[in-house]
Every structure is written in structure tokens, then in C-alpha cells.
């Protein structure tokens, strides 16, 4: 099995956007928990929300150009199997055009 990193993207919410109610948050987390249950033992790291990204280059630093909002690491038999898990992910149901990038972890020779 190979490892895959899911990188979650979502547009920044406007500062005046209403916050989800506790009931809405519970429903959202219920969808994520149900998805994680389907992944089962293939889950390596459920992940966590991310924020305040900084892009680092040889020229210095600047705010990240992409809204990376979280990650998950899992194992799958193939890229297609990982993509199937991403296609049914609740993150894609969130408002605003959310996306998931799927990256296969590449082995480092000798490590």
C-alpha cells in the first residue's frame, strides 16, 4: 500500500460571514467522522485544520497564495483507490468551491 496526503482547500470566509451554529458544526463533524469510519484502518493521520500559511522562498516570506485548510494522510492500494475516497469526501460538500488535492507519498531511497 502507498501513502497519500489529502490537502484540503477552501476559499477564505468573509470576516462578516455568520459562524456555523453548534448544531451545524456537529453535523459537519458527523460527516467527517462517518467518512473516516469508511476509511477505517487505512487512516494514518486524520489530520487537523490548518491556517495562517506562509510561503517561504529565497526572496523571503509572504502569505500563502492558496487557502490550505487541512490535511489527512491515509494508505490506499492505488492512486485510483485514493481518488475514490476523495470523491466521496464531505469536504467537497462545503460551500464556496472546496477542493481536495491528492498527493502520493514518494519513497526516498535509502531511508
C-alpha positions, 0 to 999 in steps of 0.5 A: 500500500502507498501513502497519500496526503489529502490537502484540503482547500477552501476559499477564505470566509468573509470576516462578516460571514455568520459562524456555523451554529453548534448544531451545524458544526456537529453535523459537519463533524458527523460527516467527517467522522462517518467518512473516516469510519469508511476509511477505517484502518487505512487512516494514518493521520486524520489530520487537523485544520490548518491556517495562517500559511506562509510561503517561504522562498529565497526572496523571503516570506509572504502569505500563502497564495492558496487557502490550505485548510487541512490535511489527512494522510491515509494508505490506499492500494492505488492512486485510483483507490485514493481518488475514490475516497476523495470523491466521496469526501464531505469536504467537497460538500462545503460551500464556496468551491472546496477542493481536495488535492491528492498527493502520493507519498514518494519513497526516498531511497535509502531511508 
